[in-house]
Every structure is written in structure tokens, then in C-alpha cells.
């Protein structure tokens, strides 16, 4: 049932949400621990993805462009892979290299805390650590909305 729900990549739901983003610490691809609360003061995009997710793979280069463009302005992007075994994620990252940090949620604790039910799921968090937008799924064109929302949050 959970896998079936994660396969759903329905329409984008850019919902204004309220409340603080659940804090977490995950090991990154480079081996360092990254703690969300230590990024306070930056606009943070958290993108939950899996190697078997076609739309995830499709949007990764687009997300990397967004990261490279806005990172100097106080924006960071965390790609959170949700698979138990990181080998499949590593294969994807060799095929589709990205410059943003990739983290591993192999026990799915963080994705459960964020109630991730679709792949990909993308959360935008403001400089105060509050979840402001949630996007479920990906289709070409969603990146325009990502960019608009990132710009808005950077300006605040």
C-alpha cells in the first residue's frame, strides 16, 4: 500500500503550509552529517526522490540549475534519497551528476516525519525554518513555479 501511494505522482500541490519544518540530521553523499536547523537563515528546498522514480530523474538536472543559480543568494537544495540501499541512488547520480548535497534517508524516518506520499515530493522552507510550499510529483513546467517561489522567499 505504501509503495503504491509513493508511485502516485499527481499534480503539483503548491500549498501554503504553516509551522516549522521537522528538524533532521542525515549523512550526505560526501560523508558529512547535515542538520536542517543549521541552515536556518537560508531558503531551503528539500526534494525527496528515489532511483526508480522517472519524474525524479527528469527534474534532477533542472533542480541542479536552480541550485547553481540561487545558491549565492542564500538558497540551498537538499536531495533526500529514500531508498534503503544507496547503491541504486549512486548509479543514478553517476548518470545524472548534481552539485547540490544528496542525503540518504535509508530508514525513512525523515520522509515519514514529512509525511511524504508521492515521488518526488518537494518542500520549500523559508529563512525562519517554516514550511511554505509543498509540491507533490513533477511534470515539465513545474520548475517555473519553483523558481518563482524561491525568488519570493529569497526576497523576504
C-alpha positions as CSV (number, residue, x, y, z in Angstrom):
1,X,0.0,0.0,0.0
2,X,2.7,2.5,1.0
3,X,4.7,1.7,-2.3
4,X,1.5,2.2,-4.3
5,X,0.9,5.6,-2.6
6,X,4.6,6.6,-3.3
7,X,4.1,5.8,-7.0
8,X,1.4,8.4,-7.3
9,X,3.0,11.5,-8.9
10,X,-0.2,13.5,-9.2
11,X,-0.5,17.2,-9.9
12,X,1.6,19.8,-8.2
13,X,0.1,20.8,-4.8
14,X,1.8,24.1,-4.0
15,X,0.1,24.6,-0.7
16,X,0.9,27.3,1.7
17,X,1.6,25.5,4.8
18,X,2.4,26.6,8.3
19,X,4.6,25.5,11.1
20,X,8.3,24.7,11.5
21,X,9.9,22.1,9.2
22,X,10.7,19.0,11.2
23,X,14.4,19.1,12.0
24,X,16.7,16.2,11.0
25,X,20.3,15.1,10.6
26,X,21.2,12.9,7.7
27,X,24.5,11.7,6.3
28,X,25.4,13.2,2.9
29,X,26.9,11.6,-0.1
30,X,30.2,13.3,0.8
31,X,30.1,11.6,4.2
32,X,29.3,14.6,6.4
33,X,26.2,15.0,8.5
34,X,23.8,17.8,7.5
35,X,21.4,19.2,10.1
36,X,18.4,21.2,8.7
37,X,18.3,23.6,11.7
38,X,21.9,24.6,11.0
39,X,20.7,26.0,7.6
40,X,18.4,28.5,9.4
41,X,18.7,31.9,7.7
42,X,18.8,30.3,4.2
43,X,15.9,29.3,1.9
44,X,15.9,25.5,1.8
45,X,14.4,23.2,-0.8
46,X,14.1,19.6,0.3
47,X,13.5,17.2,-2.6
48,X,12.6,13.6,-1.7
49,X,13.5,11.2,-4.5
50,X,14.1,7.6,-5.5
51,X,16.1,6.0,-8.3
52,X,13.0,4.1,-9.6
53,X,11.1,7.4,-10.0
54,X,11.1,8.6,-13.6
55,X,9.9,12.2,-12.8
56,X,12.6,12.4,-10.1
57,X,15.3,11.7,-12.6
58,X,13.7,14.1,-15.1
59,X,13.8,17.0,-12.7
60,X,17.2,16.5,-11.2
61,X,19.2,18.5,-13.8
62,X,16.5,21.2,-13.5
63,X,16.9,21.3,-9.8
64,X,20.7,21.5,-10.1
65,X,20.3,24.5,-12.4
66,X,18.1,26.2,-9.8
67,X,20.6,25.4,-7.1
68,X,23.5,26.8,-9.0
69,X,21.6,30.0,-9.9
70,X,20.3,30.9,-6.5
71,X,22.8,29.3,-4.1
72,X,24.9,32.6,-4.0
73,X,21.7,34.4,-2.8
74,X,21.2,32.2,0.3
75,X,19.4,29.2,-1.2
76,X,20.3,25.6,-0.7
77,X,18.8,22.4,-2.0
78,X,18.9,19.1,-0.3
79,X,18.2,16.0,-2.3
80,X,17.0,13.3,0.1
81,X,17.1,9.7,-1.3
82,X,14.5,7.5,0.4
83,X,15.9,4.0,-0.5
84,X,17.3,1.5,2.0
85,X,20.3,0.8,-0.2
86,X,22.1,3.8,-1.6
87,X,23.7,1.8,-4.5
88,X,20.8,2.5,-6.9
89,X,20.9,6.2,-6.0
90,X,24.7,6.2,-6.6
91,X,24.1,4.7,-10.1
92,X,21.6,7.5,-10.9
93,X,24.0,10.2,-9.6
94,X,26.7,8.8,-11.9
95,X,24.3,9.1,-14.8
96,X,22.9,12.5,-13.7
97,X,25.5,14.3,-11.7
98,X,24.3,17.1,-9.5
99,X,26.2,19.7,-7.4
100,X,23.6,20.1,-4.6
101,X,24.0,17.9,-1.4
102,X,22.4,14.5,-1.6
103,X,21.4,12.9,1.7
104,X,20.4,9.4,2.5
105,X,17.2,8.6,4.5
106,X,17.7,4.8,4.4
107,X,15.4,4.2,7.4
108,X,12.7,6.5,6.0
109,X,12.5,8.4,9.3
110,X,12.7,11.9,7.7
111,X,10.3,11.0,4.9
112,X,7.8,9.8,7.5
113,X,8.2,13.0,9.5
114,X,7.4,15.0,6.4
115,X,4.6,12.6,5.5
116,X,5.9,12.0,2.0
117,X,3.3,10.2,0.0
118,X,4.4,10.9,-3.6
119,X,7.7,10.8,-5.5
120,X,9.1,13.3,-5.9
121,X,8.0,15.5,-3.0
122,X,9.5,18.9,-2.7
123,X,9.3,21.2,0.3
124,X,10.3,24.9,0.3
125,X,11.3,26.2,3.7
126,X,11.7,29.9,4.5
127,X,14.7,31.6,6.3
128,X,12.9,31.1,9.6
129,X,12.6,27.4,9.2
130,X,8.9,27.3,8.3
131,X,7.5,25.1,5.5
132,X,5.9,27.4,3.0
133,X,5.3,25.3,-0.1
134,X,4.8,21.6,-0.9
135,X,4.9,20.1,-4.4
136,X,3.8,16.5,-4.9
137,X,5.0,14.9,-8.1
138,X,6.8,16.6,-11.1
139,X,5.8,17.4,-14.7
140,X,7.7,19.6,-17.1
141,X,6.9,23.3,-16.3
142,X,6.8,22.9,-12.5
143,X,10.3,24.4,-12.4
144,X,8.7,27.8,-13.3
145,X,6.7,27.7,-10.1
146,X,9.8,26.5,-8.1
147,X,11.8,29.5,-9.4
148,X,9.0,32.0,-8.6
149,X,8.7,30.6,-5.1
150,X,12.4,30.5,-4.4
151,X,12.7,34.2,-5.6
152,X,9.8,35.2,-3.3
153,X,11.4,33.5,-0.3
154,X,14.8,34.9,-1.0
155,X,13.4,38.5,-1.1
156,X,11.7,38.1,2.3
